[in-house]
Amino acid sequence: MSGHAAEYIGFSRRLWLGYAGSLILAAAMGASSFWIEDTRNGIAAPAWCYAVTEGTSVFMLFVLTPLLLALTARLDPKRLGWPRAVLGHLGGFALGSAAHIGGMVALRFALFPLFGQSYGFGKPGTLGLQLVYELRKDAVIYTGMVALIWLVAMARRRAQVIVQQVVVQRAAQSGPRRLEIRDGARRIFVDPAEIVWAEAAGNYVELHLANGSHLQRQTLSTLERELADQDFVRIHRSRIVNRRHVRSVAGNDSGDFTVTLDDGRQIGGGRRWREALKLG
């Protein structure tokens, strides 16, 4: 999963374990429901058949979820507008449903012989109806998952706003402060106003000052929150800049832009963050 997609809703192992658990539960409920209904009608197949059928469906759904998350993060209506976002999702649904149906059918063809039986996709002469049935289910699942991803992303953004407000309030109450940077056995204290810009460097953040740079072991998002009241703005997924050290900003045809600092250095910005520096 790309960093941007993971950042969109806040990636965590607990989240994915919970999601996987919910899919397993849904598969178990679906398989048992179909088995009970068929048993009442006197047409029940062996229990493993229902388990394999439902299990392969949710397995493919789990495999395809990171791609759906990445697509939803890219098709943000606030950035692209609703018409482009909807068109993008129509294409995403078509490809995703084809991958989901094709994958689960392929798995069933591979697994059924292990139990001594062969698999057939629908009854003879009903292939079209079976496809419509699967597409209808996929449409409901796709729409529901996109809506859920949007809701989680909105809640996360609101939570970040609240956290930033709390940080600003605490900073205003505590007064001026300096950042503590550990350089081996040494501790260096830096006035935030001296930081020109900062960028992510693996598990570290590189702080660029007028007279050099320092590495600090923390995430860029954490540093951004700490400097929320110091006029720092994000201009790229991996960069923040001190607005007071910005000399000029120039956009380009691709939508990205270049920031020229007061010492002459230039750094690139991404189009997603154009509004941070009030670009036209």
C-alpha positions in Angstrom: 0.0 0.0 0.0 1.3 3.4 -0.9 2.2 5.9 1.8 -0.5 8.3 0.6 -3.2 5.7 0.8 -2.1 4.5 4.3 -2.1 8.2 5.4 -5.6 8.8 4.0 -7.3 6.8 6.8 -4.4 6.2 9.2 -2.9 2.7 8.7 -2.6 0.4 11.7 -2.2 -3.3 12.1 -5.2 -3.4 14.5 -7.4 -1.8 11.9 -6.4 -4.5 9.3 -6.7 -7.3 11.8 -10.2 -6.1 12.8 -11.1 -5.8 9.1 -9.8 -9.3 8.4 -11.8 -10.6 11.4 -15.0 -9.0 10.2 -14.6 -10.5 6.7 -14.1 -14.0 8.2 -17.2 -13.5 10.4 -19.2 -12.3 7.3 -18.0 -15.4 5.4 -19.0 -17.7 8.2 -22.4 -16.1 8.5 -23.0 -16.2 4.8 -21.9 -19.9 4.5 -24.0 -21.0 7.4 -27.1 -19.1 6.1 -26.9 -20.7 2.7 -26.3 -24.1 4.2 -29.3 -23.8 6.5 -31.6 -22.6 3.7 -30.5 -25.3 1.3 -30.9 -27.9 4.1 -34.5 -26.8 4.6 -35.1 -27.1 0.9 -33.5 -30.6 0.8 -30.8 -29.5 -1.6 -27.9 -29.0 0.8 -24.3 -29.5 -0.5 -21.4 -30.6 1.8 -20.5 -27.9 4.4 -17.1 -27.4 2.9 -18.6 -26.3 -0.4 -20.3 -23.3 1.3 -17.1 -22.5 3.3 -15.0 -22.5 0.1 -17.5 -20.5 -1.9 -17.8 -17.8 0.7 -14.2 -17.9 1.8 -12.8 -17.4 -1.7 -15.1 -14.3 -2.2 -14.0 -12.6 1.0 -10.4 -13.6 0.4 -10.4 -11.7 -2.9 -12.2 -8.8 -1.3 -9.4 -8.6 1.3 -6.7 -8.8 -1.4 -8.3 -6.0 -3.4 -9.0 -3.7 -0.5 -5.6 -1.9 -0.6 -6.1 -1.1 -4.2 -9.6 0.3 -3.5 -8.1 2.4 -0.7 -5.4 3.7 -2.9 -8.0 4.6 -5.6 -10.3 6.3 -3.2 -7.5 8.3 -1.8 -6.6 9.5 -5.3 -10.3 10.2 -6.2 -10.9 12.7 -3.4 -13.9 14.7 -4.5 -12.6 17.8 -2.6 -9.5 17.8 -4.9 -11.0 16.5 -8.2 -14.6 17.4 -8.0 -17.6 15.0 -7.8 -17.9 14.4 -11.6 -14.3 13.2 -12.0 -14.5 11.2 -8.8 -17.7 9.4 -9.8 -16.3 8.6 -13.3 -13.1 7.3 -11.7 -15.0 5.0 -9.4 -17.2 3.7 -12.2 -14.0 2.5 -13.9 -12.6 1.3 -10.6 -15.8 -0.7 -10.0 -15.6 -2.3 -13.4 -12.0 -3.4 -13.0 -12.4 -4.3 -9.4 -15.5 -6.5 -9.9 -13.8 -8.3 -12.8 -10.8 -9.0 -10.6 -13.0 -10.1 -7.7 -15.2 -12.5 -9.8 -12.3 -13.8 -11.8 -10.1 -14.4 -8.8 -12.7 -16.1 -6.7 -13.8 -18.4 -9.6 -10.2 -19.3 -10.3 -9.6 -20.2 -6.6 -12.8 -22.4 -6.6 -11.7 -24.2 -9.7 -8.4 -24.9 -7.9 -9.9 -25.9 -4.5 -12.9 -28.0 -5.4 -10.8 -30.9 -6.8 -9.1 -31.1 -3.5 -12.4 -32.3 -2.1 -13.1 -34.7 -5.0 -15.5 -32.5 -6.9 -15.4 -30.1 -9.8 -16.6 -26.5 -9.8 -19.1 -24.9 -12.2 -19.8 -21.2 -12.2 -23.6 -21.2 -12.1 -26.0 -23.8 -13.5 -26.0 -24.6 -17.3 -27.6 -21.8 -19.3 -27.6 -19.4 -16.4 -24.1 -17.8 -16.8 -25.6 -14.4 -17.6 -27.8 -14.4 -14.5 -24.9 -15.5 -12.3 -22.8 -12.6 -13.6 -25.6 -10.1 -12.9 -26.0 -11.6 -9.4 -22.3 -11.2 -8.7 -22.1 -7.7 -10.2 -25.1 -6.6 -8.1 -23.4 -7.8 -5.0 -20.1 -6.2 -5.9 -21.8 -2.9 -6.6 -23.3 -2.8 -3.1 -20.0 -3.8 -1.5 -18.0 -1.3 -3.6 -20.3 1.6 -2.8 -20.4 0.7 0.9 -16.7 0.4 1.2 -16.0 3.7 -0.6 -18.5 5.4 1.7 -16.9 3.9 4.7 -13.4 4.9 3.6 -14.6 8.5 3.1 -16.2 8.5 6.5 -13.1 7.2 8.2 -10.9 9.8 6.3 -13.3 12.6 7.3 -13.3 11.6 11.0 -9.5 11.4 10.9 -9.1 14.9 9.4 -11.5 16.3 12.0 -9.5 14.6 14.8 -6.3 16.0 13.4 -7.8 19.5 13.4 -8.8 19.1 17.0 -5.3 17.8 17.9 -3.7 20.8 16.2 -6.0 23.2 18.0 -5.1 21.7 21.3 -1.4 21.9 20.4 -1.8 25.6 19.5 -3.6 26.3 22.7 -1.0 24.6 24.8 1.8 26.3 23.0 0.1 29.7 23.5 -0.1 29.0 27.2 3.4 27.7 27.6 5.0 30.6 25.7 8.2 30.4 23.5 10.0 27.1 23.4 12.9 25.4 21.7 13.1 22.0 20.1 15.5 19.5 21.7 17.5 17.5 19.1 19.6 14.6 20.2 22.9 14.2 18.3 24.6 11.2 19.9 25.4 12.1 23.4 24.8 15.8 22.8 21.6 17.7 23.1 21.0 20.6 20.8 18.3 23.2 21.4 16.9 24.9 18.3 14.5 27.8 18.1 11.7 26.8 15.7 12.1 30.1 13.9 15.6 29.1 12.8 14.2 26.1 10.9 13.9 27.0 7.2 12.2 23.7 6.1 12.1 20.0 7.1 11.7 16.8 5.2 11.0 13.1 6.0 14.1 10.9 5.8 13.0 7.3 6.6 12.4 7.1 10.4 13.9 10.5 10.8 13.1 14.1 9.9 15.9 16.3 8.5 15.7 19.9 9.8 17.3 22.4 7.5 18.6 25.6 9.1 20.4 28.5 7.6 23.8 27.2 8.9 23.4 23.4 8.4 21.0 20.6 9.1 20.2 18.1 11.8 18.4 14.7 12.0 15.7 14.2 14.5 14.1 10.7 15.1 10.4 11.4 14.7 7.8 11.5 12.0 7.1 14.5 9.9 3.5 14.5 11.0 4.5 14.7 14.6 6.9 17.6 13.9 4.2 19.4 11.9 1.8 19.2 14.9 4.5 20.5 17.2 5.2 23.5 14.9 1.5 24.2 14.1 1.7 27.5 15.9 5.0 28.5 14.3 3.7 29.3 10.7 5.0 26.0 9.2 2.9 24.6 6.3 3.0 21.3 4.5 3.9 21.7 0.8 4.5 18.0 -0.1 3.8 14.6 1.4 7.4 14.6 2.8 8.1 18.3 3.3 7.0 21.3 5.5 8.4 24.8 5.2 8.6 27.9 7.4 6.4 30.4 5.6 8.6 33.2 7.0 11.5 32.0 5.0 9.6 31.7 1.7 10.7 34.3 -0.9 8.6 33.2 -3.9 6.4 30.4 -5.2 6.1 29.4 -8.9 3.6 26.9 -10.3 4.0 24.7 -13.3 1.8 23.1 -15.9 1.6 19.8 -14.0 0.0 21.5 -11.0 3.1 21.1 -8.8 5.1 24.1 -7.7 8.6 25.3 -6.7 9.3 27.2 -3.5 12.3 29.6 -3.5 13.6 30.3 0.0 15.2 33.5 1.3 18.7 31.9 1.0 18.1 31.0 -2.6 17.5 27.3 -2.2 14.6 25.8 -4.1 12.3 22.9 -3.0 9.4 21.2 -4.7 5.8 21.2 -3.6 2.9 18.9 -4.6 -0.3 20.0 -6.2 -2.3 18.6 -3.3 -0.9 21.2 -1.1 -1.2 24.2 -3.4 -3.6 26.0 -1.1 -1.1 25.9 1.8 0.8 28.8 0.2 -2.3 30.4 -1.3 -1.4 29.5 -4.9 -3.7 30.5 -7.7 
